[in-house]
């Protein structure tokens, strides 16, 4: 299979994640869709890395996975904190971030 | 993924409906972005229109990405990539990746490790039980608390200043 197929799959995965981020309101689903977008970008990074026979893209994909893990950790911690305070778990209700 | 499963089990999986139905009607004083969300979650022509708009935006993004990726002038995209020779230190093997991570990308590796540490500490701080088991203990009101809405995750709440 040529590299273009991998890029097409990554574009499809990224668009699915973008649609989820645009339309959903539950922060859990939002985080999952963000993960989907990051994984789409990772797939194209790996494909381009294979295309040039260069390992930089793979390292960047690993770093992106690390950052995604951190983001999910903080996001899920926030969701648990919200749930503890009986606040609505809904991104529209939580748009005011000023403390 | 395991973390997701745990949090879904903790919070419960039906917030999407519960938040939509439980939000209740709002006064006209709360016009703003949340109205769009209300319409998006509700039913009716506006909600379906907004959902359709989101789907159309996603489809447009997909078409644009596919045009950019598949209609590119890069000839290598149509090929099978660089020539590959298997071996113990060939492209993509764990030895290759580890060598790159510990030599050329050592700084990125270390920064990522610190980021993981900070995220772990932050997750513990965010998800810990505040103010012990008794929820009403030490609920003394500071003057600043009156000006600030509850549950906004400020520093004083983080250290247990005013906990509900």
Boltz contact constraints between the chains, C-beta under 6 A:
constraints:
  - contact:
      token1: [A, 2]
      token2: [B, 78]
      max_distance: 6.0
  - contact:
      token1: [A, 3]
      token2: [B, 77]
      max_distance: 6.0
  - contact:
      token1: [A, 3]
      token2: [B, 81]
      max_distance: 6.0
  - contact:
      token1: [A, 4]
      token2: [B, 70]
      max_distance: 6.0
  - contact:
      token1: [A, 4]
      token2: [B, 77]
      max_distance: 6.0
  - contact:
      token1: [A, 4]
      token2: [B, 78]
      max_distance: 6.0
  - contact:
      token1: [A, 7]
      token2: [B, 69]
      max_distance: 6.0
  - contact:
      token1: [A, 11]
      token2: [B, 65]
      max_distance: 6.0
  - contact:
      token1: [A, 11]
      token2: [B, 66]
      max_distance: 6.0
  - contact:
      token1: [A, 11]
      token2: [B, 69]
      max_distance: 6.0
  - contact:
      token1: [A, 15]
      token2: [B, 58]
      max_distance: 6.0
  - contact:
      token1: [A, 15]
      token2: [B, 61]
      max_distance: 6.0
  - contact:
      token1: [A, 15]
      token2: [B, 62]
      max_distance: 6.0
  - contact:
      token1: [A, 18]
      token2: [B, 58]
      max_distance: 6.0
  - contact:
      token1: [A, 18]
      token2: [B, 61]
      max_distance: 6.0
  - contact:
      token1: [A, 19]
      token2: [B, 58]
      max_distance: 6.0
  - contact:
      token1: [A, 22]
      token2: [B, 54]
      max_distance: 6.0
  - contact:
      token1: [A, 23]
      token2: [B, 51]
      max_distance: 6.0
  - contact:
      token1: [A, 23]
      token2: [B, 54]
      max_distance: 6.0
  - contact:
      token1: [A, 25]
      token2: [B, 37]
      max_distance: 6.0
  - contact:
      token1: [A, 25]
      token2: [B, 41]
      max_distance: 6.0
  - contact:
      token1: [A, 26]
      token2: [B, 15]
      max_distance: 6.0
  - contact:
      token1: [A, 26]
      token2: [B, 16]
      max_distance: 6.0
  - contact:
      token1: [A, 50]
      token2: [B, 81]
      max_distance: 6.0
  - contact:
      token1: [A, 51]
      token2: [B, 76]
      max_distance: 6.0
  - contact:
      token1: [A, 51]
      token2: [B, 81]
      max_distance: 6.0
  - contact:
      token1: [A, 52]
      token2: [B, 82]
      max_distance: 6.0
  - contact:
      token1: [A, 53]
      token2: [B, 82]
      max_distance: 6.0
  - contact:
      token1: [A, 53]
      token2: [B, 91]
      max_distance: 6.0
  - contact:
      token1: [A, 55]
      token2: [B, 96]
      max_distance: 6.0
  - contact:
      token1: [A, 55]
      token2: [B, 100]
      max_distance: 6.0
  - contact:
      token1: [A, 59]
      token2: [B, 100]
      max_distance: 6.0
  - contact:
      token1: [A, 59]
      token2: [B, 105]
      max_distance: 6.0
  - contact:
      token1: [A, 63]
      token2: [B, 108]
      max_distance: 6.0
  - contact:
      token1: [A, 63]
      token2: [B, 112]
      max_distance: 6.0
  - contact:
      token1: [A, 66]
      token2: [B, 112]
      max_distance: 6.0
  - contact:
      token1: [A, 70]
      token2: [B, 115]
      max_distance: 6.0
  - contact:
      token1: [A, 70]
      token2: [B, 119]
      max_distance: 6.0
  - contact:
      token1: [A, 73]
      token2: [B, 119]
      max_distance: 6.0
  - contact:
      token1: [A, 73]
      token2: [B, 123]
      max_distance: 6.0
  - contact:
      token1: [A, 74]
      token2: [B, 119]
      max_distance: 6.0
  - contact:
      token1: [A, 74]
      token2: [B, 122]
      max_distance: 6.0
  - contact:
      token1: [A, 76]
      token2: [B, 3]
      max_distance: 6.0
  - contact:
      token1: [A, 76]
      token2: [B, 7]
      max_distance: 6.0
  - contact:
      token1: [A, 77]
      token2: [B, 123]
      max_distance: 6.0
  - contact:
      token1: [A, 77]
      token2: [B, 126]
      max_distance: 6.0
  - contact:
      token1: [A, 77]
      token2: [B, 127]
      max_distance: 6.0
  - contact:
      token1: [A, 78]
      token2: [B, 126]
      max_distance: 6.0
  - contact:
      token1: [A, 80]
      token2: [B, 127]
      max_distance: 6.0
  - contact:
      token1: [A, 81]
      token2: [B, 126]
      max_distance: 6.0
  - contact:
      token1: [A, 83]
      token2: [B, 11]
      max_distance: 6.0
  - contact:
      token1: [A, 85]
      token2: [B, 151]
      max_distance: 6.0
  - contact:
      token1: [A, 87]
      token2: [B, 151]
      max_distance: 6.0
  - contact:
      token1: [A, 88]
      token2: [B, 19]
      max_distance: 6.0
  - contact:
      token1: [A, 89]
      token2: [B, 15]
      max_distance: 6.0
  - contact:
      token1: [A, 90]
      token2: [B, 19]
      max_distance: 6.0
  - contact:
      token1: [A, 92]
      token2: [B, 34]
      max_distance: 6.0
  - contact:
      token1: [A, 92]
      token2: [B, 37]
      max_distance: 6.0
  - contact:
      token1: [A, 95]
      token2: [B, 33]
      max_distance: 6.0
  - contact:
      token1: [A, 99]
      token2: [B, 152]
      max_distance: 6.0
  - contact:
      token1: [A, 99]
      token2: [B, 154]
      max_distance: 6.0
